[in-house]
Amino acid sequence: MIIPKNEYLLIKVLKNENEGKGILLPDTHQKEEFGVGEVMALAETIEDIKVGDKVVFDKLMLVNAKIEEEEIKFLKYSDILGVVKNE
């Protein structure tokens, strides 16, 4: 198991329902550079988010890594735009 450090979270990017459908227009593609991911692990210093929470983030801020053939994605806590709450 990987435990993120220094205000980082390990996230699993969730697929967008509309991803891959329709025609990609260059002007509109840049407008949808956000994503939703599930928190898989986080640094000990992060207190207001927990494993299993879903967060909204800017896709350009992801740090991609490949460890033992597995793609993992790190996100800095300050790059989280919001937390998805199901009420």
C-alpha positions in Angstrom: 0.0 0.0 0.0 1.2 3.5 -0.8 0.7 6.2 1.8 0.9 9.7 0.3 2.9 12.4 2.0 3.1 16.2 2.1 -0.6 17.0 1.6 -1.1 14.6 -1.3 -4.0 12.2 -1.9 -4.0 9.0 -3.9 -7.1 8.9 -6.1 -9.0 6.6 -8.5 -10.4 8.7 -11.3 -14.0 7.8 -12.0 -15.3 7.7 -15.5 -17.5 10.4 -16.7 -20.8 9.0 -18.1 -20.5 11.2 -21.2 -16.8 10.5 -21.8 -16.2 9.1 -25.2 -19.6 10.0 -26.6 -20.2 12.4 -29.4 -17.8 14.5 -31.5 -14.8 16.2 -29.9 -14.6 19.8 -30.8 -11.3 21.5 -30.0 -12.9 24.7 -28.6 -15.1 22.8 -26.2 -12.6 20.2 -25.1 -10.6 22.6 -23.0 -13.7 23.7 -21.0 -14.1 20.2 -19.5 -10.8 19.6 -17.9 -12.2 18.6 -14.5 -12.8 15.2 -13.1 -14.2 13.3 -10.2 -12.2 10.8 -8.2 -12.5 8.6 -5.2 -9.9 9.0 -2.4 -8.0 5.8 -2.0 -5.4 7.0 0.5 -4.2 10.3 1.9 -1.5 12.0 3.9 -1.9 11.8 7.7 -2.0 15.6 7.9 -5.3 15.8 5.9 -8.2 15.8 8.4 -11.4 17.0 6.6 -11.4 14.4 3.8 -11.4 10.6 4.3 -10.8 7.5 2.3 -13.9 6.8 0.1 -14.9 10.5 -0.4 -15.4 11.7 -3.9 -13.6 14.9 -4.9 -13.8 17.2 -7.9 -10.4 18.4 -9.3 -8.7 19.9 -12.3 -7.4 17.0 -14.4 -4.3 19.0 -15.4 -3.2 19.0 -11.7 -2.9 15.2 -11.5 0.5 13.6 -10.9 0.6 10.3 -12.8 2.9 7.4 -11.7 3.2 3.8 -12.7 4.2 1.3 -10.0 4.4 -2.4 -10.9 2.3 -2.0 -14.0 -0.4 -0.2 -12.1 -1.3 3.4 -13.0 -1.8 5.6 -9.9 -2.7 9.2 -9.6 -1.7 11.7 -6.9 -3.5 15.0 -6.3 -2.4 17.8 -4.1 -4.9 18.7 -1.4 -4.9 22.4 -2.4 -5.9 21.4 -6.0 -9.3 19.9 -4.8 -12.1 22.0 -6.1 -14.8 20.4 -3.9 -16.1 17.3 -2.2 -19.2 15.5 -3.5 -21.7 15.0 -0.8 -24.8 12.7 -1.3 -27.6 13.9 0.9 
